[in-house]
Amino acid sequence: MVEKHDIEICFASELAWIKKTELRGKVVAVWKEAADRGKWHKLEDAPFTLLIDNSGRLIDHTKRVTHLAKAVADQRKETLNIDYLIAGALLHDVGKLLEYVKKDGKYVKGPFGEKFRHPVSGSLLAKEFGLPDEVVFIIYAHSHEGDKLKRSPEAVVVNHCDFIDFEIKKSLV
């Protein structure tokens, strides 16, 4: 079973960018709950995507997106809410722990994942744990679900950083 300490170690440098201790704790709690509900034994087992064979690990994708988002924010003159941006980047794909299951040695969409894509399940879980609506929105709007919405500046950053990472990975196959 994934423990809180495992999550804190895995995302230590990225979590440190969140100034508000309470928000940092909630990010960890959401990852823990998603791992528990999805019955994951190790975060390292979760794949980045089912759309690309051997796509790599979800945690590595999450770190890349978070680092990209921070780099973008560091270059902007506008004031972005860094705590919300980093929390949203760290949680944007947490719903994949609910969406994916291992069946016959291969990761596939499980019954829950057939009904709810990860932006929906991740945002609902974040809402359940009391994360600010702005963070919930970043998670929900990071993928195609947000294409018809007016994304916040932080949601725009996470959306584009996510697709940059995905498109690079896809182009290397």
Secondary structure, DSSP 4 states (H G I P E B T S, - for coil): ---HHHHHHHTHHHHTT---HHHHHHHHHHHHHHHHHTT-S-GGGSBS-SSSTT--BHHHHHHHHHHHHHHHHHH-SS---HHHHHHHHHHTTTTHHHHEEEETTEEEE-HHHHHS-HHHHHHHHHHHTT--HHHHHHHHHTSGGGTTS---HHHHHHHHHHHHHHHHHHHT-
